[in-house]
Each structure stands twice: as structure tokens, then as C-alpha cells.
Amino acid sequence: MKKRGIGVGCMWYGIGNTGAPNPAGAFLDFLEDGTVLVLTGCADIGQGSSTALAQIAAGELGVNIEDILVVAGDTGVSPDAGATSASRQTYISGNAVLLAARQAKEVLLQEAAGVLGAAASELGLGGGYVWRGGERTPVTVKDILARCRQKGKLTLGSGWFNPLTTGLDEAGQGVPYATYSYATQVAEVEVDTETGKVSVLRLAAAHDVGRAVNPQAVEGQIEGGCLMGIGYALLEEVKVDRGRVGNPRYAEYILPMSLDAPEIHAIIVEDPEPTGPYGAKGVGEPALIPTAAAIANAVADALGVRFYDLPVTPEKILAALTAEGDHKSPDE
Amino acid sequence: MTGQADGKMPAVSSVIGRSCPRVDGADKVTGSALFAADRRMEGMLYARVLRSTVPHAVLRRIDAEAARAVPGVAAVYTAADIPGENRVGIIVKDEPVLVDDRIRRVGDPLALVVAGNEQALAAAMSEIEVFYEELPAVFSPEEAMAGGAPAIHGQGNIQSVTRIVRGDVDSALKEARAVISRRYTTQMVEHAYLEPEAGLAAVVDGLVTIWVSTQNPHYDRREVARVLGIGQNRVRVVQSPTGGGFGGKLDISVQCLLGLAAWKTGRPVRMVYSREESMAASPKRHPCVIDYTSACDGDGRLLAVKVKIVGDTGAYASYGPATLKRAAVHATGPYEVPNVFIESYCVYTNNPTAGAMRGFGVPQVAFAHESQMDLLAGALGLDPFTIRLRNCFRPGGVTATGQRLLHSVGIKETIDRARAKAEELGMLEGKR
């Protein structure tokens, strides 16, 4: 018999290291042809940080993303940005890049202010032009860059950002993170009571990321996280016998595959973080965190039997159903 | 992106909030991205690590003479060849680059073989003789915490403890309408990144240069410089395109060994883990045992939680202390709880090392606190959404660590939106 169940999982996640300094730095060079070089220590490990950082620099400088080159993770040229961990790089390196861009931009705006007889604070950059009070001026960004160079002014910026936190005291009191991301996932499962197999049919995954710098990348993180969470809930376990890994091969270590992927409905919630770049927080780890909890609750809902140890394998389910049949003891 | 056509300044939103194609997308899709294992250099050598097969032992001696004599072998290095400090670790420097005194896990690195080809490497590996004296080992954190357990790092096996105390849990438990206590256990899992650990090192213009798959090149630089006993400015770490990490590439893997081999031989050296080596040697997700008591009033409002978390960090600390601290801070879930007593223990055993993995201790506690919420809801006849909405943080809410949350507290909206989506899809039909 197949039994259907629904489960809810919520989570929160502090962005950055726990009650410890974890700064990131960035350098930026606004080159005289209007293209931009961003140097960052931030390692893009596939999550898309270099794209997000390019977008943040492009947004601040009013240039196309194609005109930004991000050189990342080369200690020979880029400043330390700390680890790509703790879901911290969009928030922390994003702020560092934003500050570096502002510093370089300020040189241009000061120069443009002289040309236009305006205050630098009235001016902006966009689409290759200098803008004043929302109106395009005839002055181009390239003109300004050329004037800067003629005067021997380089248009460089550097920035670093360290989230405001405190350590935890003896009673564990303090401000361990400057901001938190939040999420709720709802899982729908079907449990085959003959085989014990759990199929995850659908997941609705709502994530408050502050602001999605790149919505498709955020959705990608959420979908990948859900799959990883399915593995954690139902399939994966490193078997260790007297300290030795017994299943160090994918033939024996079972991962979720594309055929295990449910319908995933990623919902981006944007409650902007005032200290984040354009309001952004993070999503890398939150994507995975509530999935196993939601699935475990959905299995309990389907069967009326709750499991307290992960992963919830077919063997455990069959053993529990057999025991329940023997005793008929209500779980909750 | 242009904005000139309508005479308005291009808004920031023309690039922020837009699904721009990935800047590295084309290189990855066309296969032109050069991963560390794809790199080759003139005169390049190959390296492989000989690893321990026992979980706990005193290392007496390594005899590598026969291995060094194998044709094609350039060098066999042991701990004695390390010019600087032979300890690494992101939080605690407790892990040897090559074991010098004690083996603490199966898979500990004992010797590094460097050769001109893979065949010579394999032949040399089997020629190395390792002499050790086995010690009693401990494989469960409960046993490791108990008196009389073999001390893995000289003193007790409790690496770190985090306590979070707020209000008066015992009084709150007495006043509660429903109290639920359960034990939750979670398993060790592997990151399973697509690309196993890999790197190539060479001395270029006097700089020890390492191209490596990593999540933190600047940390790698610090460790390589310390291990070689040279200035950080003499080491250049270049992150190569990295095929996933999920926390598993935050620790040192090939970096220091490659730096040592390139520095000593003066030639480029490459090392690529097989999947099997990667799974046997890399850090894992902490298995946890979580004892969780929750109490609420008749409306389902949380009054107190009491939580004890024990995490098995294996042979070395890696990110364990931070993982267990984060687990403690997040143990309430995204809910306001006036009275808490939370303690978490990071414990050494002779198991594989557990370190950082996506979620950092929070997937473990989320399984527990969310099961508890459903159990409380069941005890009071409440809907799972209702009990969560009654307790979730709002702006102005205070966390277990006493932090007042002022801005960007979107948990309620995520509950509302996920529920609305589930309703729209018909997922809740016949359920509530």
C-alpha cells in the first residue's frame, strides 16, 4: 500500500562565522576604456560567487556585467576573502566589492563634478554616461576616465568588510551573527508499505535570502540543496567499522540521482538586510538544512510512525511497520 | 542595461536581481575550464600518499629505503623532511601533514612518494615498511567522553564545549502543558563533490606556486608557508576551477604535501586523489546524538528547550568546534524560547575526521527541533503550520544567545509562502 504524507521543516542560519571576526577584502580597478577588474580572494566553487560579485560591481558602477572581469582566489594578486563557507561570500565579499567599487567611483564623480559644476553627491554613472539628478549629461564615463588619467589620477578602490558580531560569553550570550537567513520547506512523500521505499513527490521551498542578486543562481542553490537533503534524509550514510570507511565508492555509497529528484518549487522571499549588499544575505547552506526535517515529518505523517535516526531507510521503515503491526502502539 | 533610450538613468535593478548568465558558464560548458587534474607541466612528477591502515598506534619507524631504490622514484618523504611546523588545522593545529609520533585514524598520511610515472609510484608504495605499536582505540563519542578512555590528543577527548543558558528551564518545565523528550541520532555523510581533491605545485620565479581545488586559498597559503618554514609572500596559491566543495575542501588535503614535494625536488609535482582515497581521507559531516526536551503552554507557545548535542569529530578537530558551537546557537530553531539550556560537545574519537559540511551542524539540530515541533503540535491537536507561526521569530524577537533581531526576519513570510504554494499545488488536500 502507498501512503502519502506532508511534512514541514523550518530553519534559520547565521551568515558568517560564529561570534568570530571573518573579514573579506576586495580590490577594484576602473580601467580607462570603461571596463573593470575586480580582485577578490573569494573562491567560486561552483555556487556562482564570481557572477554575483560581478553583478554587485556592475550595479554600483553602472556598467554592463560583460565589462567586469572578476579575478578570484589567486593569493598572488587578490586580497584575503576568507573561506567560501558559512554562506558568507555574497554578504561579506559582496560588501567588500561594493565598498571597493564606491571608492573607485568616488574618484570619477569628483572629477565629473568639476566638469559639470555640480556636487559629486548629485551625480551617478550608468550606461557609459554621467547622470545628474536623474538626467543624462553629455559627459561620458570614458571622458572622465581620460581626464583622470591626464591628471595622473588612478581610479582604484579597495574595500573590506567584517560583520559586526561579538563572541559568546560563559552563558553563551552574545551576538554571534550580524544577520540570519530563514527558510520553510514543505515536503510531500509517498511511502510504499510493502517495500519501505520513500518517494519524495514535491517540495515547496521558501527561502528568505534578503535580496536575490541572481535569482536563477538562488533557485539553483535551493534545488541542489533539496537533493542533498533527500540524500541526508533517506539514502546516505558513511559506514564506519573500527575507524575504517566501509563504503568509499559510489557503488556502495548511495546518492540521490536525477530520477530521485522531485518537483521542486523554489520560492524566493526577499526581506532585505540593511547591512547586506543591496539587501542580500545568503542561501548556500540554508538550501539544504530544512529538507531532511521536512521529509522525516512527512514520513511520520504518512505512516503514523516517527523515526528518530537518519537516514530513514526502507529497512528501518519495514522494521518499524512490523513492530507496529505486532503492538499497535500509537507513536505520538 | 542601456537605459538611454527612455532618458532614465539605468537602475541598479537592471543588473541586481537579474539572472545574468554565469561568468564561468561558457568555460565549464565547453570543457575549456582547466581543473587541477587537467594541468600538466614540463618535467612534472606524480605524488601519492601512503596512509595508515590502523586507527590508533604509536608510529615507531618508517623504512623507505627499498621504495627510494625503485627506478623512477624521485623521493619518499616522511615527517622528518618537513622543514617548518608539522601541524595544520583551521581552528586547532592538531593534525600532522605527515605523522611523526602517533597515528590517530585509518587514513592518516605517513609518507609521500614522488615519482616520474604512476607505475613507479605504485611499486614504491608497496615497498614502504611501517613499524608501529597499536593502541586501544575508541569509536564512540560516549565512550571517548567517559573516564579511562584512551586519550587521543594527550588530555581528555572533549575538544570543546558550548553552553547557552537563558532563563530558568526547570521552572518552565514544571509550568508546561506539554513536555516532549526524545533522542535523535544522525549519521556521518560524505560531501560527494564531483571533483576529487587535486593540485599541482611548482616553484615559479622563486615562489612556491600551487594550483589547487580549494574553498580557501588564503588559508592554504598560511598553512603551506608555516609547514615549509618560509614567508607567506613566497607562497602563491591559485584556486583552480573547483568542482564543488560543500565544506569538504576547506581543510588541507594536497596543498602542503605538494608544496613540500615541489620545494624539495625543484620540479612540478601533481597529485590527484582517486574517489576512494577522497572518501576515505576527507572530512565528513559530524554524526550527532541529540537529546532534546521541549515544553510549551496550552496554546503551543514554547516555554523552554533543554538540548544536549554530542558530535563525533573523529581524529582531528578540523571545523568541529565551530560546527558544534553553531549547532548549539541554532538548536532552538527559528523560534523564540524564553528559557533555554543548551550544551554541545565536540569529541575526539579514532573515527574519520568530521569537519565542515554544508549546514555546519544545523541540519542535525533542524531534524531534532522540527520533529519536536510536530510532536508538540500533535500533543495539543495543533496544525504543524500553526504551531510554527505561533513561535517563529518576529522583528524585535530575542534569540537563545540574547540577540535582538531587528531587521530582515523573514521566517514568518517563508512559512506563509511555502504553505500557500503547498495549498496551490494541492499538496495539503485531505491533510488539514
HADDOCK unambig.tbl for C-alpha pairs under 7 A between the chains (distance, minus, plus):
assign (segid A and resid 8 and name CA) (segid B and resid 384 and name CA) 6.96 0.50 0.50
assign (segid A and resid 9 and name CA) (segid B and resid 370 and name CA) 5.92 0.50 0.50
assign (segid A and resid 10 and name CA) (segid B and resid 370 and name CA) 6.91 0.50 0.50
assign (segid A and resid 11 and name CA) (segid B and resid 333 and name CA) 5.81 0.50 0.50
assign (segid A and resid 11 and name CA) (segid B and resid 334 and name CA) 5.70 0.50 0.50
assign (segid A and resid 11 and name CA) (segid B and resid 366 and name CA) 6.51 0.50 0.50
assign (segid A and resid 12 and name CA) (segid B and resid 333 and name CA) 6.39 0.50 0.50
assign (segid A and resid 12 and name CA) (segid B and resid 334 and name CA) 5.21 0.50 0.50
assign (segid A and resid 18 and name CA) (segid B and resid 326 and name CA) 6.40 0.50 0.50
assign (segid A and resid 43 and name CA) (segid B and resid 215 and name CA) 5.53 0.50 0.50
assign (segid A and resid 43 and name CA) (segid B and resid 216 and name CA) 6.35 0.50 0.50
assign (segid A and resid 43 and name CA) (segid B and resid 239 and name CA) 6.82 0.50 0.50
assign (segid A and resid 45 and name CA) (segid B and resid 215 and name CA) 6.60 0.50 0.50
assign (segid A and resid 45 and name CA) (segid B and resid 242 and name CA) 4.85 0.50 0.50
assign (segid A and resid 45 and name CA) (segid B and resid 243 and name CA) 6.26 0.50 0.50
assign (segid A and resid 45 and name CA) (segid B and resid 244 and name CA) 5.20 0.50 0.50
assign (segid A and resid 45 and name CA) (segid B and resid 245 and name CA) 6.36 0.50 0.50
assign (segid A and resid 46 and name CA) (segid B and resid 242 and name CA) 6.62 0.50 0.50
assign (segid A and resid 46 and name CA) (segid B and resid 243 and name CA) 6.36 0.50 0.50
assign (segid A and resid 46 and name CA) (segid B and resid 244 and name CA) 5.74 0.50 0.50
assign (segid A and resid 48 and name CA) (segid B and resid 22 and name CA) 6.72 0.50 0.50
assign (segid A and resid 50 and name CA) (segid B and resid 23 and name CA) 6.89 0.50 0.50
assign (segid A and resid 51 and name CA) (segid B and resid 22 and name CA) 5.45 0.50 0.50
assign (segid A and resid 51 and name CA) (segid B and resid 23 and name CA) 5.31 0.50 0.50
assign (segid A and resid 55 and name CA) (segid B and resid 15 and name CA) 5.95 0.50 0.50
assign (segid A and resid 55 and name CA) (segid B and resid 16 and name CA) 6.13 0.50 0.50
assign (segid A and resid 56 and name CA) (segid B and resid 16 and name CA) 6.73 0.50 0.50
assign (segid A and resid 58 and name CA) (segid B and resid 15 and name CA) 6.99 0.50 0.50
assign (segid A and resid 59 and name CA) (segid B and resid 12 and name CA) 4.89 0.50 0.50
assign (segid A and resid 59 and name CA) (segid B and resid 15 and name CA) 5.77 0.50 0.50
assign (segid A and resid 59 and name CA) (segid B and resid 16 and name CA) 6.25 0.50 0.50
assign (segid A and resid 64 and name CA) (segid B and resid 1 and name CA) 6.65 0.50 0.50
assign (segid A and resid 73 and name CA) (segid B and resid 217 and name CA) 6.02 0.50 0.50
assign (segid A and resid 73 and name CA) (segid B and resid 238 and name CA) 6.03 0.50 0.50
assign (segid A and resid 73 and name CA) (segid B and resid 239 and name CA) 5.19 0.50 0.50
assign (segid A and resid 74 and name CA) (segid B and resid 237 and name CA) 5.97 0.50 0.50
assign (segid A and resid 74 and name CA) (segid B and resid 238 and name CA) 4.29 0.50 0.50
assign (segid A and resid 74 and name CA) (segid B and resid 239 and name CA) 6.05 0.50 0.50
assign (segid A and resid 75 and name CA) (segid B and resid 217 and name CA) 6.65 0.50 0.50
assign (segid A and resid 75 and name CA) (segid B and resid 218 and name CA) 6.13 0.50 0.50
assign (segid A and resid 75 and name CA) (segid B and resid 236 and name CA) 5.52 0.50 0.50
assign (segid A and resid 75 and name CA) (segid B and resid 237 and name CA) 5.43 0.50 0.50
assign (segid A and resid 75 and name CA) (segid B and resid 238 and name CA) 6.30 0.50 0.50
assign (segid A and resid 76 and name CA) (segid B and resid 236 and name CA) 5.30 0.50 0.50
assign (segid A and resid 80 and name CA) (segid B and resid 218 and name CA) 5.80 0.50 0.50
assign (segid A and resid 82 and name CA) (segid B and resid 216 and name CA) 6.35 0.50 0.50
assign (segid A and resid 82 and name CA) (segid B and resid 218 and name CA) 6.91 0.50 0.50
assign (segid A and resid 83 and name CA) (segid B and resid 215 and name CA) 5.98 0.50 0.50
assign (segid A and resid 83 and name CA) (segid B and resid 216 and name CA) 4.63 0.50 0.50
assign (segid A and resid 84 and name CA) (segid B and resid 215 and name CA) 5.27 0.50 0.50
assign (segid A and resid 84 and name CA) (segid B and resid 216 and name CA) 6.27 0.50 0.50
assign (segid A and resid 85 and name CA) (segid B and resid 247 and name CA) 6.44 0.50 0.50
assign (segid A and resid 126 and name CA) (segid B and resid 9 and name CA) 6.23 0.50 0.50
assign (segid A and resid 126 and name CA) (segid B and resid 10 and name CA) 5.64 0.50 0.50
assign (segid A and resid 127 and name CA) (segid B and resid 2 and name CA) 5.28 0.50 0.50
assign (segid A and resid 127 and name CA) (segid B and resid 3 and name CA) 6.63 0.50 0.50
assign (segid A and resid 127 and name CA) (segid B and resid 4 and name CA) 6.95 0.50 0.50
assign (segid A and resid 127 and name CA) (segid B and resid 10 and name CA) 6.59 0.50 0.50
assign (segid A and resid 131 and name CA) (segid B and resid 9 and name CA) 6.73 0.50 0.50
assign (segid A and resid 134 and name CA) (segid B and resid 8 and name CA) 6.47 0.50 0.50
assign (segid A and resid 134 and name CA) (segid B and resid 9 and name CA) 5.75 0.50 0.50
assign (segid A and resid 135 and name CA) (segid B and resid 8 and name CA) 6.63 0.50 0.50
assign (segid A and resid 135 and name CA) (segid B and resid 9 and name CA) 6.83 0.50 0.50
assign (segid A and resid 136 and name CA) (segid B and resid 7 and name CA) 6.80 0.50 0.50
assign (segid A and resid 136 and name CA) (segid B and resid 9 and name CA) 6.87 0.50 0.50
assign (segid A and resid 171 and name CA) (segid B and resid 163 and name CA) 6.06 0.50 0.50
assign (segid A and resid 171 and name CA) (segid B and resid 164 and name CA) 5.13 0.50 0.50
assign (segid A and resid 171 and name CA) (segid B and resid 165 and name CA) 5.08 0.50 0.50
assign (segid A and resid 172 and name CA) (segid B and resid 163 and name CA) 5.47 0.50 0.50
assign (segid A and resid 172 and name CA) (segid B and resid 164 and name CA) 4.03 0.50 0.50
assign (segid A and resid 172 and name CA) (segid B and resid 165 and name CA) 6.30 0.50 0.50
assign (segid A and resid 172 and name CA) (segid B and resid 401 and name CA) 5.81 0.50 0.50
assign (segid A and resid 173 and name CA) (segid B and resid 164 and name CA) 6.70 0.50 0.50
assign (segid A and resid 173 and name CA) (segid B and resid 401 and name CA) 4.20 0.50 0.50
assign (segid A and resid 173 and name CA) (segid B and resid 402 and name CA) 5.62 0.50 0.50
assign (segid A and resid 174 and name CA) (segid B and resid 401 and name CA) 5.47 0.50 0.50
assign (segid A and resid 174 and name CA) (segid B and resid 402 and name CA) 6.18 0.50 0.50
assign (segid A and resid 174 and name CA) (segid B and resid 403 and name CA) 6.27 0.50 0.50
assign (segid A and resid 175 and name CA) (segid B and resid 401 and name CA) 6.95 0.50 0.50
assign (segid A and resid 175 and name CA) (segid B and resid 403 and name CA) 5.38 0.50 0.50
assign (segid A and resid 182 and name CA) (segid B and resid 410 and name CA) 6.09 0.50 0.50
assign (segid A and resid 182 and name CA) (segid B and resid 411 and name CA) 5.14 0.50 0.50
assign (segid A and resid 183 and name CA) (segid B and resid 411 and name CA) 6.15 0.50 0.50
assign (segid A and resid 183 and name CA) (segid B and resid 414 and name CA) 5.68 0.50 0.50
assign (segid A and resid 184 and name CA) (segid B and resid 414 and name CA) 5.41 0.50 0.50
assign (segid A and resid 184 and name CA) (segid B and resid 415 and name CA) 5.43 0.50 0.50
assign (segid A and resid 184 and name CA) (segid B and resid 418 and name CA) 6.33 0.50 0.50
assign (segid A and resid 185 and name CA) (segid B and resid 418 and name CA) 6.36 0.50 0.50
assign (segid A and resid 186 and name CA) (segid B and resid 418 and name CA) 6.49 0.50 0.50
assign (segid A and resid 186 and name CA) (segid B and resid 422 and name CA) 6.98 0.50 0.50
assign (segid A and resid 188 and name CA) (segid B and resid 427 and name CA) 6.69 0.50 0.50
assign (segid A and resid 204 and name CA) (segid B and resid 418 and name CA) 5.64 0.50 0.50
assign (segid A and resid 204 and name CA) (segid B and resid 421 and name CA) 6.46 0.50 0.50
assign (segid A and resid 204 and name CA) (segid B and resid 422 and name CA) 6.27 0.50 0.50
assign (segid A and resid 205 and name CA) (segid B and resid 418 and name CA) 6.15 0.50 0.50
assign (segid A and resid 206 and name CA) (segid B and resid 414 and name CA) 5.03 0.50 0.50
assign (segid A and resid 206 and name CA) (segid B and resid 417 and name CA) 6.43 0.50 0.50
assign (segid A and resid 206 and name CA) (segid B and resid 418 and name CA) 5.33 0.50 0.50
assign (segid A and resid 207 and name CA) (segid B and resid 414 and name CA) 6.07 0.50 0.50
assign (segid A and resid 208 and name CA) (segid B and resid 410 and name CA) 5.53 0.50 0.50
assign (segid A and resid 208 and name CA) (segid B and resid 414 and name CA) 6.51 0.50 0.50
assign (segid A and resid 210 and name CA) (segid B and resid 408 and name CA) 6.54 0.50 0.50
assign (segid A and resid 212 and name CA) (segid B and resid 17 and name CA) 5.58 0.50 0.50
assign (segid A and resid 213 and name CA) (segid B and resid 16 and name CA) 5.03 0.50 0.50
assign (segid A and resid 213 and name CA) (segid B and resid 17 and name CA) 4.53 0.50 0.50
assign (segid A and resid 213 and name CA) (segid B and resid 18 and name CA) 6.84 0.50 0.50
assign (segid A and resid 214 and name CA) (segid B and resid 16 and name CA) 6.83 0.50 0.50
assign (segid A and resid 214 and name CA) (segid B and resid 17 and name CA) 5.17 0.50 0.50
assign (segid A and resid 214 and name CA) (segid B and resid 18 and name CA) 5.36 0.50 0.50
assign (segid A and resid 214 and name CA) (segid B and resid 19 and name CA) 4.75 0.50 0.50
assign (segid A and resid 214 and name CA) (segid B and resid 20 and name CA) 6.66 0.50 0.50
assign (segid A and resid 215 and name CA) (segid B and resid 17 and name CA) 6.13 0.50 0.50
assign (segid A and resid 215 and name CA) (segid B and resid 18 and name CA) 6.49 0.50 0.50
assign (segid A and resid 215 and name CA) (segid B and resid 19 and name CA) 5.48 0.50 0.50
assign (segid A and resid 216 and name CA) (segid B and resid 19 and name CA) 5.22 0.50 0.50
assign (segid A and resid 236 and name CA) (segid B and resid 189 and name CA) 6.16 0.50 0.50
assign (segid A and resid 237 and name CA) (segid B and resid 187 and name CA) 5.96 0.50 0.50
assign (segid A and resid 237 and name CA) (segid B and resid 188 and name CA) 5.74 0.50 0.50
assign (segid A and resid 237 and name CA) (segid B and resid 189 and name CA) 5.11 0.50 0.50
assign (segid A and resid 238 and name CA) (segid B and resid 188 and name CA) 5.40 0.50 0.50
assign (segid A and resid 238 and name CA) (segid B and resid 189 and name CA) 5.23 0.50 0.50
assign (segid A and resid 238 and name CA) (segid B and resid 190 and name CA) 6.62 0.50 0.50
assign (segid A and resid 242 and name CA) (segid B and resid 139 and name CA) 6.58 0.50 0.50
assign (segid A and resid 243 and name CA) (segid B and resid 55 and name CA) 5.76 0.50 0.50
assign (segid A and resid 243 and name CA) (segid B and resid 105 and name CA) 6.53 0.50 0.50
assign (segid A and resid 243 and name CA) (segid B and resid 106 and name CA) 6.03 0.50 0.50
assign (segid A and resid 243 and name CA) (segid B and resid 139 and name CA) 6.69 0.50 0.50
assign (segid A and resid 243 and name CA) (segid B and resid 350 and name CA) 5.98 0.50 0.50
assign (segid A and resid 243 and name CA) (segid B and resid 351 and name CA) 4.39 0.50 0.50
assign (segid A and resid 243 and name CA) (segid B and resid 352 and name CA) 6.26 0.50 0.50
assign (segid A and resid 244 and name CA) (segid B and resid 106 and name CA) 5.86 0.50 0.50
assign (segid A and resid 245 and name CA) (segid B and resid 280 and name CA) 5.83 0.50 0.50
assign (segid A and resid 248 and name CA) (segid B and resid 276 and name CA) 5.08 0.50 0.50
assign (segid A and resid 248 and name CA) (segid B and resid 279 and name CA) 5.14 0.50 0.50
assign (segid A and resid 248 and name CA) (segid B and resid 280 and name CA) 5.99 0.50 0.50
assign (segid A and resid 249 and name CA) (segid B and resid 275 and name CA) 6.82 0.50 0.50
assign (segid A and resid 249 and name CA) (segid B and resid 276 and name CA) 5.81 0.50 0.50
assign (segid A and resid 269 and name CA) (segid B and resid 414 and name CA) 6.57 0.50 0.50
assign (segid A and resid 271 and name CA) (segid B and resid 408 and name CA) 4.94 0.50 0.50
assign (segid A and resid 271 and name CA) (segid B and resid 409 and name CA) 6.93 0.50 0.50
assign (segid A and resid 271 and name CA) (segid B and resid 410 and name CA) 5.72 0.50 0.50
assign (segid A and resid 272 and name CA) (segid B and resid 408 and name CA) 5.47 0.50 0.50
assign (segid A and resid 273 and name CA) (segid B and resid 407 and name CA) 6.28 0.50 0.50
assign (segid A and resid 273 and name CA) (segid B and resid 408 and name CA) 5.00 0.50 0.50
assign (segid A and resid 285 and name CA) (segid B and resid 358 and name CA) 5.14 0.50 0.50
assign (segid A and resid 285 and name CA) (segid B and resid 359 and name CA) 4.88 0.50 0.50
assign (segid A and resid 286 and name CA) (segid B and resid 359 and name CA) 6.80 0.50 0.50
assign (segid A and resid 289 and name CA) (segid B and resid 359 and name CA) 5.99 0.50 0.50
assign (segid A and resid 289 and name CA) (segid B and resid 362 and name CA) 6.52 0.50 0.50
assign (segid A and resid 289 and name CA) (segid B and resid 363 and name CA) 4.52 0.50 0.50
assign (segid A and resid 289 and name CA) (segid B and resid 366 and name CA) 6.85 0.50 0.50
assign (segid A and resid 290 and name CA) (segid B and resid 363 and name CA) 6.67 0.50 0.50
assign (segid A and resid 290 and name CA) (segid B and resid 366 and name CA) 6.35 0.50 0.50
assign (segid A and resid 292 and name CA) (segid B and resid 367 and name CA) 6.44 0.50 0.50
assign (segid A and resid 293 and name CA) (segid B and resid 366 and name CA) 6.13 0.50 0.50
assign (segid A and resid 293 and name CA) (segid B and resid 367 and name CA) 4.27 0.50 0.50
assign (segid A and resid 293 and name CA) (segid B and resid 370 and name CA) 5.98 0.50 0.50
assign (segid A and resid 293 and name CA) (segid B and resid 371 and name CA) 6.88 0.50 0.50
assign (segid A and resid 297 and name CA) (segid B and resid 371 and name CA) 6.37 0.50 0.50
assign (segid A and resid 308 and name CA) (segid B and resid 183 and name CA) 6.87 0.50 0.50
assign (segid A and resid 308 and name CA) (segid B and resid 184 and name CA) 4.89 0.50 0.50
assign (segid A and resid 308 and name CA) (segid B and resid 185 and name CA) 6.45 0.50 0.50
assign (segid A and resid 309 and name CA) (segid B and resid 184 and name CA) 5.65 0.50 0.50
assign (segid A and resid 309 and name CA) (segid B and resid 185 and name CA) 4.62 0.50 0.50
assign (segid A and resid 309 and name CA) (segid B and resid 186 and name CA) 5.66 0.50 0.50
assign (segid A and resid 310 and name CA) (segid B and resid 185 and name CA) 6.48 0.50 0.50
assign (segid A and resid 310 and name CA) (segid B and resid 186 and name CA) 4.93 0.50 0.50
assign (segid A and resid 310 and name CA) (segid B and resid 187 and name CA) 6.03 0.50 0.50
assign (segid A and resid 311 and name CA) (segid B and resid 187 and name CA) 6.97 0.50 0.50
assign (segid A and resid 332 and name CA) (segid B and resid 375 and name CA) 6.48 0.50 0.50
assign (segid A and resid 332 and name CA) (segid B and resid 378 and name CA) 6.82 0.50 0.50
